[in-house]
């Protein structure tokens, strides 16, 4: 362990809040100061010690993967470089930075202690405090119209950014939308380039250009990428199926999965994320719950990194060169689990209904708001867009159509309360066979599935969320074959079980320091 971190963890640090922000000139507006803070914090050591290796030190807001730029400055631990930058910037070492956070776990408290020690070592004083009450309002208050004075009262905010679409990381930097990053015309042009195309290859280039810009500017100082951990028992095999971001939907090949048969020759797989009171509808969190993952289908598929990769309910699809016309040609003979035909009309009805339901996924909302009109000709759906939506293909790899014949006429405000969600009908590879709410649900293969009948005879799911207190108990007793978690403590316990394997997956989830670079009241 590095000396500074060792002293920090051993020390009893007095935590106080600070109102200094409004009383001094804001030197955080100097990018040399922001760079110095990045150099001052030894994230490699923090990851290996505090996080016990269950995270990845970050060099960009976008995690590692296909959209990651090469050659970024990782701001490796270099306190001498930090001191030199602070000296060049004329840093006033008498000031005390007000650092805020909104997590209540011990790991965050330990991180604040470590940061305080690291920054203190290079001459930057800080205090830290947990935000209470309206956290969103305190983090995201914008300056008043026409003002360049900050609308928030903190210097640095520690928090997370997660995304279904990577645009969610950067659209918030556009001039006038950020509580901490003042407007910048060069940055705006880079944001516009990201949103100017639905072509994944062109988007990749635009994201990389943005990363290179922000790697120097450091509106956020990226600290680490939180990984998702997929756990599996030795009883099951994916038989070559890919791994990815299991919080969403991708082509994981569950039809081909197998499980060691029991004494009766029956293959039964145990998992979690079943409902406790009702099945959650799939239009807010599209892939977290077991029914959304195995009971529903989508027009398109995605790969493990959530890049659109082909058709699912759609036999084929196309996007015009200008991005304003999108077509989907549905497969023939599709059916719902109850035997009713699944048609293009179900898809159009689902889109129209989703536009009226409160609380759906923000990426879906953005796509659907850009649709000017829809038409159906046989099995072909045509979307006419009023503007290009860069995530239109991603949306339709995650958005699950629902059966019009069972939900037509539903009051949008009461959508989740509809009786349908006590025993829903889907179109995926597994259908519901038994529901014992708040106890278990049982799935069996859907004989009419368009991509073949699944191998596993039965999937039994227990009610829980991602932070399931029963994960370790169930796994130890052989009642959990598959699931995912971001809990470091769960991962450590699972890794100690000989019959369990843990597979880390890179996901778009980044912890960072948001640095308030706006002018202060006293300036």
Buried (B, 14 or more C-beta within 10 A) or exposed (E): BBEBBBBBBEEEBEEEEBEBBBEBEBBBBBBBBBBBBBBBBBBBBBBBBBBEEBBBBBBBBBBBBEBBBEEBBBBEBBBEBBBBBBEEBEBEEEBBBBBBBBBEEEBBBBBBBBBBBBBBBBBBBBBBBBBEEEBEEBBBBBBEEEEEBBBBBBBBBBBEBEBBBBBBBBBBBBEEEBBBBBBBEEBBEBBEBBBBBBBBEBBBBBBBBBBBBBBEBBBBBBBBBBBBBBBBBEBBBBEEBEBBBBBBBBBBBBBBBBBEEEEEEEBBBBBBBBBEEBBBBBBBBBBBBBBBBBBBBBBBBBBBBBBBBEBBBBBEBEBEEEBBEBBBBBBEEBBBBEEBEBBBBBBBBBBEBBBEBEEBBEBBBBBBEBBEEBEBEEBBBBBEBEEBBBBBBBBBBBBBBBBBBBBEEBEEEEBBEBEBBEEBBBBBBBBBEEBEBEEBBBBBBBEBBBEEEBBBBBBBBBBBEBEBEBBBEBBBEEBBBBBBBBBBEBBBBBBEBEEBBBBBBBBBBBBBBBBBBBBBEEE
